[in-house]
Amino acid sequence: MEDHIIELRDVSISFGDDVVLDSISMHIPSGKLVAITGPSGCGKSTLLKIAAGLMPPDTGSVLINGVDIFNVSRNTLYEMRKNFAFVFQDGALISNLTLYNNLALPLRYHYRLQDNDIERRVLAILKDFGLKNERGLMPAQLSIGQRKLASFARGLIIEPKLIFVDEPVSGIDAITLNKMVDKILPLRDDTGVTVIMVSHNLDFIKSSADYIALIHNNKLFAYGTRDDILKSNDPILQGILSIIVDEQAMIAEEVLEILTGSPF
């Protein structure tokens, strides 16, 4: 595997008596898109949050560029996070700020920019994401897809080198899905950017990922290149992938029912 930007060493975490992740060790290569997948409830999103430094593990360590992010000063972690972006599954926009101010927030918080520079950058990325006309709306006035796009735009506005994305293409309509894919694929091809993504959508993973980490029963069941995983003859591995496909189909049916108001 290529030079790595993130290393997880024996990461474990439990919530009460429930083991969520059990001794996960893996390297994330620089300049690649790594997809973390697995059946529902296997700990994918928790692993992503730990890797990003948002949630400390019970045991184990996480190194980013060789630095143990749970064993550094607050100021050091703050400086490191200027190069990180985390795109939450539900968007996590601030409810009492307009779309414009949600995107302007990281620029105001991390950098001393003039208002006109902030406006130029925010309006440019809103236009790029097809959200310029919604700039004055509050998050509650946006659709689920628009909130996801807005959250992704907010992450990219600081031009991060390390991007964590949680379920970017789940629960959205086909048009928004295509818009999201159009924004993610160029990042995969940028060798200066590393993307770690949690996704249930195997079709999207097949078209986008360089590496796939397969979580099952709260352990790292398999990890390798896209072809290593998807073309494996291991019957257990193929069975796990079949479970993921079935779960994705159920999610798609639920989204269609919400959009049309009719059960299928």
N, C-alpha and C positions, 0 to 999 in steps of 0.2 A: 504494500500500500504506500501511496505517496507521503510526502511530509505532512504531518498532521498539525492541525490548529487546536483541536480539543482532544483531551484524553480523560476518559472516565476510568477510575480505578476502584473496582469492587464496591460499586455504589448499591446501597440497600436502603429501603425506607418502608416503614409500616405505619398504618393509621389504626391505632388501637391494636386489636388482635389480627388485623388483616395485613398480610404481607403484600405490598404493592410492587416492589422491585427487589430482586434477590441477586446480589453479587453481580451487578452489571459492569463489565469492563469492555471498552471499545475505544478506537481511535477515529476521529473525524478528519479526513484528509482536507487539506487546504484547497480552495478554489473549486470545490465540487458541490454537487447537490446530493445530500444524503437524506433518503426517505426512511422514516421510522413508521412501521406498520405492524398490524397484529389485530386479533379479535378485540371486540369491545371489552373494556375493563381490564386490559392487560397491563396498563401503566404507561402507555405511550406519552400522554400529555404530561404526566408527572416527570417522566424521564426528560422531556424537553425543557421543562421548567428548572430542573436540577442542572442540566447542562448549561442553561443560560444564567445560572446564578440567582434565580428567583426563589428557589426553595432548597434549603440545605438538606442533604441526605442524613439519615441516622448514622450510617457508617460509610466509609469510603471518601474519595476525594475527586475533585474536578479541576483539571489544569487547562487553562487557555493560554496559548503561547508560552507554556512552561510555568505559568503562575497559578498557584493554588488559590482559586477565587474565593474559597471559604476560609482562607487563612491569611487575608490581607487587610490592611486598614480600609476604613470606609472611603477615605479620599482616593486611595489607589483603585478601588473597585469603581468609584464614581468616574474616574478618568478612563478606565477601561470601557465602561458602558457607553461612552461617547461613540464608540465604533460598533455598538450592538444595536440591533432592532429586534423587538419581539412583537409578533402579530398574533393577538389572542383569537381564539376560536369564535368568540362572540363579539369581536371588534373592540370591546373595552374602551369605547369613546367616552369622554367626560360629559355627563348628561346635561350639565348646565352651561356648556360652551357650544357656540355654533361650530359648524363643520370647519369654517375658516380658522377659528381660534384653536380648535383641536389640532389642526396641522401646524399652526404657528407655534404652539406651545413648546415642542422640543427645541425649536430654533431660539426661542426666547430664553429657555432654561439653560441650554448648554453653551450658547454662543452670544457674544455681544454684537448683534447685528442692528443696523439701522432699520427703522420701520419700512422704508421703501424697499430694502433688500429682502426683508421677510415677505412683504407683499408680493414681490416679483417671484420668489421661489414658491410660495404657496399657490398663487394663481396658475403658475406654469404646471405644477404637478396636478392640480385639480383639473385643468384642461386635459392633461395627458391621460387622466383616469376617467374622463367623461363626466366630471362632477362639478364643473365650474358654475353651472346654474344653481347648484344646491349649496353654494358657499355660505349663505346666511341661514340655512336650516339647522335646527337642533337635531341631535341624534335620533330622538323619538320620531321625528318626521321623515326619517330615511327608511328605505326598505332594508331587509336583512342583507341583501346583496350589496347595496350601497354602503352599509356600515362596514362590511368586510373590505370592500375596495378602499374605503376611507381609512380604515385602520392600516392597511398595507401601504397606502400613500404616506400616511404619517410616519411609518417606519422608514420608508425610503428617503424621506425628505432630508435626513441628516447624512445621506450617502454612506451607509454603514458598510463595513467589511465583513460582518458576521450577522446573518439574519436567521432568526428562529421563527418558524411559521406553524401555527397549530390549525390543522384541518382547513386549508384555504379554499377548497372547492366543494366542501360539504354543505348541504342545506341551502343551495342557491340555484337559481334558474339557469338554463343553458346559455343564455346570452351573457349573464354575469360570469358564469364559469369560463367562457371563452375569453372574456376580458381579463380575468385573473390569470389564466394560462399565458396569455400574451405578455403579461408583466413578469411572470416567473421565469419563463424559458430564457429570456435574454440574460437573467442573473446567473442561470446555470452555465451559460457560455462565457461568462466574465471570470477569467482566472483570478482576478483580484477580489472576488466575492465568494464567500462560503455560505451555503444555505443548508440549514437543518430543518426538515419539514416532517410533521406528523400528518399522515393521510390514510384514509380508508379506501380511497379511490385507486384501484389497481390499474385501471386504464390510464389515468393521469401519471401514476408512478412509472408505468412502462414507457411513457413518452418523455419523461422529464428526469428521472433519477439517474445518477451515476452509480450510487451505492444504495443498498437496501439493508436495513436492520429489521429483523423479524422478531418481535417480542411475543412470547407464548408462555402461559403459566407463570408470568412475572419474571421470566428469565430471558436472556438474549439467546434465542433458539438458533438463529443463523444470521450471519453478517458477511456480505461480500458484494461484488459488482452486481449490477442489475441482471446480467445474463447468468451469473453464478446462481442467483436465487431463483429467478423465474424459470430457468431451464433445468433446474435440478430434478433428478429422478427419485429423490427421496420421497416415499409415499406419505410420510408424516408431514413433511414440509408442504407438499401439494395439497394435503388435506386441510392444513391451516389456511392456505391461500384460498381454498374453496369456501371456507367459513367466512373469510373477509369479503369475498365476492357476494355471497348471499346476504351478508349484513349491509353491504353497499346497495344492493337491489332493494332491500327493505326501506332504507333511508330515502332512496329515490322515489319510491312509491308514496312515502309519507309527504315528501316535498310536493309531489304532483297533486296529492289530495288537498294540501293546504292552498296551493295556487289555484286549483280549479273548483274546490269545494265539493268534489265528488270522490267517493271511494273507488279504488281500482283493485 
